[in-house]
Amino acid sequence: MNDFFTIDLSLISIFSLVGMGVLGVVIYFLTWFIQQYGLILLVKSPVKRKRVSTLLPAVFTIGWIVFGLYCFYTLIVPFPFMGIILSAIFIYLGKGYFVNLIHGLFFRLKGDISIGQKIAMKNYAGEVLELNTFDVAIQNEEGEIIQIPYGNMASMEIVKKDFSADFSSHKFVITTSSSVTESTLKNSLLSQPWVSSVILPKITRIKEEDETITYSVLAYPIDEKYNSFVERDLRLASRVS
């Protein structure tokens, strides 16, 4: 029992402190390298790269939490009683942050909410700007930026107003005869087996000449590997010149 209250500084040394510092620097540069270059080298698909990049901040947060716990454990080993006291104080003072941190990890890893998506919940509605460590930042119709803690969101019903952030998109331009309308192109897209019907395609007229019309087409394929099929079939169906 006496060992519990004793202080044994032989359990920690200058090498332990230097080792923690070096490990922290290595983790920092590793996360920086993965964000800047690793994704481009390892994930060739831009769509998949975007999906992976949304998960990376949460994964990095878990890594830093593990590193922090390791450092804290290393520092309190020489005096376990003081370690318990400090742990209790930190948990009491930071319980709100801990709750938001844990809920935030679940929200970000689950991937139900994406940046650029329009969502609505009790008393709040707007476009998601940032998925931070402890809160979500949304911008409402008045242009105000609201930060909502993840802990509060866990007890709210969240409604997605825009599903486009959940799907890969393919945008291209085609030129058709003047007899082909926006509705004709849209129906042709929706009849294709590789185009999602959850989000309707968007057809925009961008140029009109004597006998031709140029459209900008935004479609949502069920998988990015079908992008070329979508464009090919639409061109054939509309008999593009």
ZIQUI-V593499 format. One record per run of one state. SS is the DSSP state (@ for helix, = for strand, . for the rest). FROM is the first residue (numbers start at 0). TO is the last residue. If there is no record, write none. Layout:
[[SS:FROM:TO] [SS:FROM:TO]]
//
This chain:
[[.:0:0] [@:1:4] [.:5:7] [@:8:10] [.:11:12] [@:13:41] [.:42:44] [@:45:75] [.:76:78] [@:79:92] [.:93:93] [@:94:109] [.:110:116] [=:117:120] [.:121:122] [=:123:130] [.:131:133] [=:134:138] [.:139:143] [=:144:148] [@:149:152] [.:153:157] [=:158:159] [.:160:162] [@:163:165] [.:166:168] [=:169:176] [.:177:180] [@:181:189] [.:190:193] [=:194:194] [.:195:200] [=:201:207] [.:208:210] [=:211:218] [.:219:219] [=:220:220] [.:221:222] [@:223:237] [.:238:240]]
//
